Amino acid sequence: MNDAIRPQPGIMDIALYQGGKAHVSGVANVVKLSSNENPFGPSDKTKEAFAKSVHQLHRYPSTDHAALRQAIADTHRLDAGRIICGVGSDEIIHFLCQAYAGPGDEVLYTEHGFLMYKISAMAAGATPVEVAERERTTDVDALLAACTKRTKLVFIANPNNPTGTMISAGEVARLARGLPPQAILVLDGAYAEYVEGFDAGLSLVEAMQNVVMTRTFSKIYGLGGLRIGWGYGPQAIIDVLNRIRGPFNLSNTQLETAEAAVRDQDYVAKCRAENARLRHWLAEALAEVGVPSDTSMANFVLARFASTEEAEACDEFLQGQGLIVRRVASYNLPHCLRITVGDEASCRRIAHAVGQFKGLK
């Protein structure tokens, strides 16, 4: 490469994001529990919409995503004009950093928060600031103490990934009210649908001018392979984000499939109930063999081991059994393994295998 051709400062400091492992060399028919995917996939109505979209592959999609935004608005009782759609919620996060943070600015996130907060901040030239959590839970006081005149964005996931922990609506509101005037609070609600009766901060977005919420179709809707997300915020902020959004960032297939998915809330309720049942069972089964976890409100449990060495050894043992989970050392949790809540057979298999491993110690 020509030495004169160089990326912007800081780009080469970004560590590549590593997704959940999907294959084990020499092992067939693996059970993937590393990416927090819905083991039941999308609903039948969603799959039907996907199949029908094949007839429109030669057509450009709409640039305003009006039908999908209206479906989201109808489902959640929102203003469709304040919704933006993107390639996963990741793209909305990237838009926010691109639009509101740059050299000399700071972007706050918690020590066990989603890695894309840091990556998107660095891509925009801003300074990422990692803030300590309290027992793997977002610490509002620590976030407020870390704010400065340079703080432009504060990201929290609620429930959090990879810990599964949550803070209350009151604590989220206290954080929003305590931020400096130039800062935006971004509530990442990727796992919000797994919490019964939870609005993911929508009421706070309605009440305040410094709060934006992001959501995804990749988790409970079972559409991780299509990459569709959305955000909701004050009209002025959404207008800014739309100015940097590509006009055709989502295809007809993505738009039509997501519209069918969000309108099928009976399926969402079914998946939420089954996940809650199996999540509780899995956490209890792991605890019985000496592997504790915090109470998770998402579709995974964060299994804690006595040491990094034990966690890595357990992961190797599980891989040998054709079971793939997620190491989370990159999230400052080297002694933990994140285990997606699969279907019942997968949950029983992973619990049995971890029990076998602990019996070998």
C-alpha positions as CSV (number, residue, x, y, z in Angstrom):
1,M,0.0,0.0,0.0
2,N,1.2,3.5,-0.8
3,D,2.4,5.1,2.4
4,A,0.7,8.3,1.4
5,I,-2.7,6.6,1.5
6,R,-3.7,6.5,5.2
7,P,-7.0,6.1,7.1
8,Q,-8.2,8.8,9.4
9,P,-6.4,8.9,12.8
10,G,-7.7,6.3,15.2
11,I,-9.3,4.0,12.7
12,M,-6.4,1.4,12.9
13,D,-6.8,1.5,16.7
14,I,-10.2,-0.1,16.4
15,A,-10.2,-3.8,17.3
16,L,-12.3,-5.8,14.9
17,Y,-15.6,-6.9,16.3
18,Q,-15.8,-10.7,16.7
19,G,-19.3,-12.2,16.4
20,G,-20.4,-15.4,18.1
21,K,-18.6,-18.5,16.9
22,A,-20.7,-20.7,14.6
23,H,-18.5,-23.7,13.7
24,V,-16.2,-26.1,15.5
25,S,-13.6,-27.8,13.4
26,G,-14.2,-31.5,13.0
27,V,-17.6,-31.4,14.8
28,A,-20.8,-31.7,12.8
29,N,-24.4,-30.8,13.9
30,V,-23.3,-28.2,16.5
31,V,-25.7,-26.3,18.7
32,K,-25.0,-22.6,18.4
33,L,-25.7,-20.7,21.6
34,S,-23.2,-17.9,21.1
35,S,-25.2,-15.1,19.3
36,N,-28.4,-14.7,21.3
37,E,-30.6,-15.8,18.4
38,N,-34.2,-16.8,18.8
39,P,-34.1,-20.6,18.5
40,F,-37.6,-20.7,17.1
41,G,-36.8,-18.3,14.2
42,P,-39.3,-15.9,12.7
43,S,-43.1,-16.4,12.8
44,D,-45.0,-18.1,9.9
45,K,-46.5,-14.8,8.9
46,T,-43.0,-13.3,8.8
47,K,-41.7,-16.1,6.6
48,E,-44.6,-15.7,4.2
49,A,-43.8,-12.0,3.8
50,F,-40.2,-12.8,3.1
51,A,-41.2,-15.4,0.4
52,K,-43.5,-12.9,-1.3
53,S,-40.8,-10.3,-1.5
54,V,-39.0,-12.3,-4.2
55,H,-41.4,-10.8,-6.8
56,Q,-40.1,-7.3,-6.1
57,L,-36.3,-8.0,-6.2
58,H,-35.9,-5.8,-9.3
59,R,-37.6,-2.8,-7.7
60,Y,-35.8,-0.2,-5.6
61,P,-37.2,0.0,-2.1
62,S,-38.9,3.1,-0.7
63,T,-36.5,5.8,0.7
64,D,-38.7,6.8,3.6
65,H,-39.6,3.3,5.0
66,A,-43.1,4.6,5.5
67,A,-45.0,1.3,5.8
68,L,-42.5,-0.2,8.3
69,R,-42.4,3.0,10.4
70,Q,-46.2,3.0,10.5
71,A,-46.3,-0.6,11.5
72,I,-43.9,0.1,14.3
73,A,-45.9,3.2,15.3
74,D,-49.1,1.2,15.4
75,T,-47.6,-1.5,17.5
76,H,-46.0,0.7,20.1
77,R,-48.3,3.8,19.8
78,L,-45.6,6.1,18.6
79,D,-45.3,9.0,16.2
80,A,-44.2,7.4,12.9
81,G,-42.4,10.6,11.9
82,R,-40.0,10.2,14.8
83,I,-38.9,6.7,13.8
84,I,-35.8,5.9,11.8
85,C,-34.9,2.5,10.3
86,G,-31.5,1.0,9.8
87,V,-29.4,-2.0,9.0
88,G,-29.7,-3.4,12.5
89,S,-29.7,-1.1,15.5
90,D,-25.9,-1.0,15.0
91,E,-26.5,1.4,12.1
92,I,-28.5,3.7,14.2
93,I,-25.8,3.7,16.8
94,H,-23.3,4.5,14.1
95,F,-25.5,7.4,12.8
96,L,-25.6,8.9,16.3
97,C,-21.9,8.9,16.7
98,Q,-21.3,10.2,13.2
99,A,-23.8,13.0,13.7
100,Y,-23.1,14.1,17.2
101,A,-19.5,13.1,18.2
102,G,-16.2,13.8,16.7
103,P,-12.6,14.8,17.6
104,G,-12.5,16.3,21.0
105,D,-15.8,14.8,22.1
106,E,-16.4,12.0,24.5
107,V,-18.8,9.0,24.2
108,L,-19.6,7.2,27.5
109,Y,-20.5,3.5,27.8
110,T,-20.4,1.0,30.7
111,E,-17.6,-1.4,31.2
112,H,-19.5,-4.5,30.2
113,G,-21.5,-2.7,27.5
114,F,-22.0,-3.6,23.8
115,L,-18.7,-3.3,21.9
116,M,-20.2,-1.3,19.0
117,Y,-20.5,1.8,21.2
118,K,-16.7,2.0,21.5
119,I,-16.2,1.1,17.8
120,S,-18.7,3.6,16.5
121,A,-17.3,6.3,18.7
122,M,-13.7,5.7,17.5
123,A,-14.9,5.6,13.9
124,A,-16.3,9.1,14.3
125,G,-13.0,10.3,15.8
126,A,-14.4,10.7,19.3
127,T,-12.9,9.5,22.5
128,P,-14.7,6.4,24.1
129,V,-14.9,6.6,27.9
130,E,-15.5,3.3,29.7
131,V,-17.4,3.7,33.0
132,A,-17.4,1.2,35.8
133,E,-20.5,-0.9,36.6
134,R,-21.6,-2.0,40.0
135,E,-21.7,-5.8,40.2
136,R,-22.2,-6.1,36.5
137,T,-25.1,-3.6,36.5
138,T,-25.2,0.0,35.1
139,D,-24.1,2.5,37.8
140,V,-26.0,5.8,37.2
141,D,-23.9,7.7,39.7
142,A,-20.7,6.6,38.1
143,L,-22.0,7.7,34.6
144,L,-23.0,11.1,35.9
145,A,-19.7,11.5,37.6
146,A,-17.9,10.7,34.4
147,C,-19.7,13.3,32.4
148,T,-17.8,16.4,31.3
149,K,-18.3,19.4,29.0
150,R,-16.9,17.1,26.2
151,T,-19.6,14.4,26.7
152,K,-21.9,14.1,23.7
153,L,-23.4,10.6,23.9
154,V,-24.1,8.2,26.8
155,F,-24.9,4.6,25.8
156,I,-26.6,2.1,28.0
157,A,-28.3,-1.2,27.1
158,N,-31.2,-2.1,29.3
159,P,-31.3,-5.1,29.6
160,N,-27.6,-5.1,29.2
161,N,-25.6,-7.4,26.9
162,P,-23.7,-9.6,28.0
163,T,-24.7,-9.4,31.6
164,G,-28.5,-9.6,31.2
165,T,-29.0,-7.1,34.1
166,M,-31.3,-4.1,34.2
167,I,-31.8,-0.8,36.0
168,S,-35.2,0.6,36.9
169,A,-37.1,3.2,34.9
170,G,-36.6,5.6,37.7
171,E,-32.8,5.2,37.5
172,V,-32.9,5.7,33.7
173,A,-34.9,8.9,34.2
174,R,-32.4,10.1,36.9
175,L,-29.6,9.6,34.4
176,A,-31.3,11.5,31.6
177,R,-32.1,14.4,33.9
178,G,-28.6,14.6,35.2
179,L,-26.7,14.7,31.9
180,P,-25.0,17.9,30.8
181,P,-27.1,19.9,28.3
182,Q,-25.1,18.9,25.2
183,A,-25.4,15.2,25.9
184,I,-27.8,12.6,24.4
185,L,-28.8,9.5,26.3
186,V,-29.1,6.5,24.0
187,L,-31.2,3.6,25.4
188,D,-30.3,0.3,23.6
189,G,-33.4,-1.9,23.8
190,A,-32.2,-4.8,21.7
191,Y,-33.5,-7.2,24.4
192,A,-36.5,-5.1,25.5
193,E,-39.1,-7.4,24.1
194,Y,-38.0,-10.2,26.5
195,V,-39.2,-8.1,29.5
196,E,-42.9,-8.4,30.1
197,G,-44.7,-5.0,30.1
198,F,-41.4,-3.0,29.5
199,D,-41.6,0.0,27.3
200,A,-37.7,0.2,26.9
201,G,-37.8,3.9,27.8
202,L,-40.3,5.0,25.2
203,S,-42.2,7.2,27.7
204,L,-38.9,8.9,28.6
205,V,-38.2,9.6,25.0
206,E,-41.7,11.2,24.8
207,A,-41.1,13.3,27.9
208,M,-37.5,14.6,27.2
209,Q,-35.5,16.1,24.4
210,N,-32.2,14.4,25.1
211,V,-33.2,10.7,24.9
212,V,-33.1,8.3,21.9
213,M,-34.0,4.6,21.9
214,T,-32.8,1.9,19.6
215,R,-34.4,-1.5,18.9
216,T,-33.7,-4.5,16.7
217,F,-35.5,-7.2,14.8
218,S,-32.5,-9.5,15.3
219,K,-33.5,-11.0,18.6
220,I,-37.0,-12.0,19.6
221,Y,-38.3,-11.5,16.0
222,G,-35.8,-14.1,14.7
223,L,-34.5,-11.9,11.9
224,G,-30.8,-11.7,12.7
225,G,-29.9,-12.8,9.2
226,L,-31.7,-9.8,7.6
227,R,-30.2,-7.0,9.7
228,I,-33.1,-4.6,10.5
229,G,-33.3,-2.1,13.4
230,W,-35.0,1.1,14.3
231,G,-34.7,4.1,16.5
232,Y,-37.1,6.6,18.1
233,G,-36.3,10.0,19.4
234,P,-37.0,13.7,19.3
235,Q,-38.0,15.0,15.9
236,A,-34.9,17.3,15.6
237,I,-32.5,14.4,16.3
238,I,-34.2,12.0,13.9
239,D,-34.1,14.7,11.2
240,V,-30.4,14.9,11.6
241,L,-29.9,11.2,11.4
242,N,-32.0,10.9,8.3
243,R,-29.6,13.4,6.6
244,I,-26.8,10.9,6.8
245,R,-28.8,7.7,6.3
246,G,-28.4,6.2,2.9
247,P,-31.6,6.5,0.9
248,F,-31.8,2.8,0.1
249,N,-30.2,1.4,3.3
250,L,-33.0,-1.3,3.6
251,S,-34.2,-3.5,0.8
252,N,-37.8,-4.4,0.0
253,T,-37.3,-7.8,1.5
254,Q,-36.1,-6.3,4.8
255,L,-38.9,-3.8,5.0
256,E,-41.7,-6.1,4.1
257,T,-40.5,-8.9,6.3
258,A,-40.0,-6.6,9.3
259,E,-43.4,-5.1,8.8
260,A,-45.0,-8.6,9.0
261,A,-42.9,-9.4,12.1
262,V,-43.8,-6.4,14.1
263,R,-47.5,-6.8,13.4
264,D,-47.4,-10.4,14.7
265,Q,-47.3,-9.6,18.4
266,D,-48.9,-12.9,19.4
267,Y,-45.8,-14.7,18.2
268,V,-43.6,-12.2,20.2
269,A,-45.6,-13.0,23.4
270,K,-45.2,-16.7,22.8
271,C,-41.4,-16.4,22.3
272,R,-41.1,-14.2,25.4
273,A,-43.0,-16.7,27.6
274,E,-41.0,-19.7,26.4
275,N,-37.7,-17.8,26.8
276,A,-38.6,-16.8,30.4
277,R,-39.5,-20.4,31.3
278,L,-36.3,-21.9,29.8
279,R,-34.1,-19.0,31.0
280,H,-35.2,-19.7,34.6
281,W,-34.7,-23.4,34.2
282,L,-31.2,-23.0,32.7
283,A,-30.0,-20.6,35.4
284,E,-31.2,-22.9,38.1
285,A,-29.6,-26.0,36.5
286,L,-26.3,-24.2,36.2
287,A,-26.4,-23.0,39.8
288,E,-27.0,-26.5,41.0
289,V,-23.6,-27.6,39.5
290,G,-21.8,-24.6,41.0
291,V,-22.0,-22.1,38.1
292,P,-23.8,-18.9,39.3
293,S,-25.3,-16.1,37.2
294,D,-27.0,-12.8,37.8
295,T,-30.8,-12.7,37.2
296,S,-31.1,-12.2,33.5
297,M,-33.9,-10.3,31.8
298,A,-32.7,-11.1,28.2
299,N,-32.4,-14.4,26.2
300,F,-29.1,-15.5,27.7
301,V,-27.4,-16.1,31.0
302,L,-23.9,-15.0,31.9
303,A,-22.4,-18.0,33.6
304,R,-19.6,-17.1,36.1
305,F,-16.7,-19.4,36.8
306,A,-14.0,-19.3,39.5
307,S,-11.3,-18.1,37.1
308,T,-10.5,-17.3,33.5
309,E,-8.8,-20.7,33.2
310,E,-11.9,-22.6,34.3
311,A,-14.1,-20.6,31.9
312,E,-11.8,-21.3,29.0
313,A,-11.5,-25.0,29.9
314,C,-15.3,-25.3,30.1
315,D,-15.7,-23.6,26.7
316,E,-13.2,-26.1,25.2
317,F,-15.1,-29.0,26.8
318,L,-18.4,-27.7,25.4
319,Q,-17.0,-27.3,21.9
320,G,-15.9,-30.9,22.0
321,Q,-19.5,-31.8,22.7
322,G,-20.7,-29.7,19.8
323,L,-21.9,-26.9,22.0
324,I,-20.9,-23.3,21.1
325,V,-21.2,-20.5,23.7
326,R,-19.6,-17.1,23.8
327,R,-16.4,-16.2,25.6
328,V,-16.7,-12.6,26.8
329,A,-13.2,-11.6,27.7
330,S,-13.5,-8.7,25.3
331,Y,-16.3,-7.4,27.5
332,N,-14.0,-7.4,30.6
333,L,-15.5,-10.7,31.8
334,P,-12.8,-13.3,31.1
335,H,-14.1,-15.6,33.8
336,C,-17.6,-15.8,32.2
337,L,-19.3,-17.5,29.4
338,R,-22.5,-16.1,27.8
339,I,-25.0,-18.8,27.0
340,T,-28.0,-18.2,24.8
341,V,-31.3,-19.6,25.9
342,G,-32.0,-22.1,23.2
343,D,-34.9,-24.5,22.8
344,E,-35.6,-27.0,25.6
345,A,-33.4,-29.7,24.1
346,S,-30.5,-27.3,23.8
347,C,-30.9,-26.0,27.3
348,R,-30.9,-29.5,28.8
349,R,-27.9,-30.5,26.7
350,I,-25.8,-27.5,27.7
351,A,-26.7,-27.9,31.4
352,H,-25.8,-31.6,31.3
353,A,-22.5,-30.8,29.6
354,V,-21.5,-28.1,32.1
355,G,-22.4,-30.5,34.9
356,Q,-20.2,-33.1,33.3
357,F,-17.3,-30.6,33.1
358,K,-17.7,-29.6,36.7
359,G,-17.7,-33.2,37.7
360,L,-14.3,-33.5,36.0
361,K,-12.7,-30.8,38.2
